[in-house]
């Protein structure tokens, strides 16, 4: 297994944290204590807030994370990758693209779309499924 440079949170990790999942919070605290700032694709943030989670917990998690914006070039990359992967799950594809580009392990739930996208990018999926 290849070493990773950090963590990417997918929408599953954000939802789990918002529901008080102890393993996600322990992982988050451990990452921060080692100087690892988790990264979240902006689409995952939007999707997490859309689903009516505990916003105070989600706000707390995101205050210790980097939210990566999505410009036109990034949107184009993600759209093209989603097409090649045969999925409409743009949030999972954006998380996979972020992880591949920045050499990150993924904390999330959407395994099928993540696997399809990461394999197309030549990035071995290292995932903690929540």
N, C-alpha and C positions, 0 to 999 in steps of 0.2 A: 504494500500500500504506500502511496506517495504522501509525503507530509504536506499539510495544508498551511497556508499563511494566516488563516483566521476562520471566522464563521459567517455564514449568510443565513438569516432567518427568513423562512417562507411564511406564508399566511398561517399554516398549521401551528408553527411555533408561536406566532403572535396570539392566535386564538387560545392556545394552551396556556400561555402566560396570563392572558386576560381572565381565564377560568381558574387561575391559581395553581397550575400544575407545578408541583414541587421540584420535579426533575429539570424542567425548563428554567425555573428560577435559580436552582443550584448551578446549572450550567452557565447561566448568564452571570451570576456573581463570580464564579470561578474564572470565567473569561476576563471579566473586568479586572479581577485581582492580579491577573497575569499580564495586564496591559493590552489585551485583545479587545478591540471595539467591534462588536458584531455589526454587520452591514445588512440593510434591508432595502429591497427594491421598492420604489414609491408605489407601485401597483399593489404590492402585498399590504402596505399600510392602508391604502384606500379600501381594499377588500376586507381587511380586519375591522375597520371602523364601520363598514357597511352592514356587517352581520350582527350588530347590537351587542357587542361584548362589553365587559366592564371597562369603561374608558379610563378610569383612574389607574387600573393595573397596566393597561396598554400604554398609557402616557408614561408611567414609571419605567417600563421596559424600554420604550423608545428614547427616553431621556439619556440612556446609556448606550445608545446605538447611533450609527451613521445611516441616515436615509439617503439613498442614492437617487438623484433626480433622473428624469428620462427626457432627453431632448429628441429632436427629429432623427438624428443618426441612430440613436439607441432604439427608438421606436421602429425604425426600418429594420435594424438587425433582428429585433425580437419578432416582428411580423414575418420576416422571411424564414427565420428559424422555426417558428410555429407552423408555417406552411410545410416546410420540409419534414417536420416531426409528425405531421398529421394530427395536430391538436388545436383546439380553440382556447386552451387554457393559457392565456397570455401571462397571467401572474406566475404560474409555475415555470413557464419558459423564460420569463424575465429573471426569475431567481436562478435558474440553471445557467443562463448566459452570464449573469453577474458572478456566480461561483466559478465558472470556467475562466472568465477574463481575469479575475483577481485571485485565482487559486485558493478557493475557500471550500470548506466542508459545509454541508447544508443541514439545517435543522428545520424539518417540515413534515408534511404528510403526503403530498401528492406524488407518489412514487412513480407511477406510469409515465406521466408527462415529463417529470424530471429526468427519468432514465432515458427516454427517447431523445430529449434535447441535449443532455450531456453527452450521450454517445455520438450524436452528430458533430459535436464540438471536439470530440477526442478527449474529453475530460472524464476520468474515472469518478463515478459518483461515490462520494463519501458522505453518508447521511446518517443522522440520528433521527429516527422516525418517532414522532409524538402522536 
